Amino acid sequence: MATLTETRSVQELQAICKVIRRHIVTMIAAAKSGHPGGSLSAVELIASLYFGGRMRHDPANPQWKDRDRFVLGKGHAAPVLYATMAEAGYTPVDQLNTLRKFGSIYQGHPDRRFIPSLEASTGSLGEGLSVACGMALAARLDGSSSRAYAMLGDGEIQEGQVWEAAMFAAYHKIDNVVCIVDYNKIQLDGFVKDIMEVEPLADKWRAFGWHVVELDGHDLDAVNAAYDEAHATKGKPTVLVAHTVKGKGVSFMENNPKFHGVAPTAEELEKALAELA
């Protein structure tokens, strides 16, 4: 697959994922606020795009017309995107710990006023897929080979606008858009099943006319293969229903609703970094 970035092996990607996770917990601890759980669950899914050769992009030319686009619908998980973009060369690594501080480019949600290489300002949940569908359709109208990727949270897909976008993409056969559901099964107030169940999730997307790939969102071989399958699918959009673990990589955060939006203490940060060493 064409890309302007070096394609890393799975072993190299695993090492990058560990670096990204260390950035996530460190920057959130420094801010004393933020969303570690849903940032940690999304690491492999985003790292494969930026470092695994699955998304065409060029940090030296972030406004390249035919680049692929990535939209983080669940904008509260900004730390995973910031850490990834910094490691990819878009933004300064040494400023990550200014997260959520006045004057920082690393605001609490992605904001193009501060980081122009972001594709969209996000965080109002439910809008990311609509934005990506518009980008993908525009690319098709322009005769561009550009693709658009949108990552949504599983709590986010309780929003009605997501399903309007799903209908739109299927009706217009927008096969250059990929929706990634970070299906970690925990949202702000607890477990998704206890708040508003979204199952049978894969069947819902199929009913809306999408090609569905279910996968382990932490298995990099599976993640890479899922993106390749999406790229090869013609005539309909693709959704990756990625089963993930909230807080992945830090034992006391894993599957713990508390860490949806609570920063680790200094002691917890030390323990997390030891586990991610």
Secondary structure, DSSP 8 states (H G I E B T S, - for coil): ---SS----HHHHHHHHHHHHHHHHHHHHHHT-S-HHHHHTTHHHHHHHHHSSSS---TTSTT-TT--EEEESSGGGHHHHHHHHHHHTSS-GGGGGGTTSTT-SS-SS--TTT-TTSS----STT-HHHHHHHHHHHHHHTT----EEEEEETTGGGSHHHHHHHHHHHHTT-TTEEEEEEE-SEETTEEHHHH----SHHHHHHHTT-EEEEEETT-HHHHHHHHHHHHH--SS-EEEEEE--TTTT-TTTTT-GGGGS----HHHHHHHHHHT-
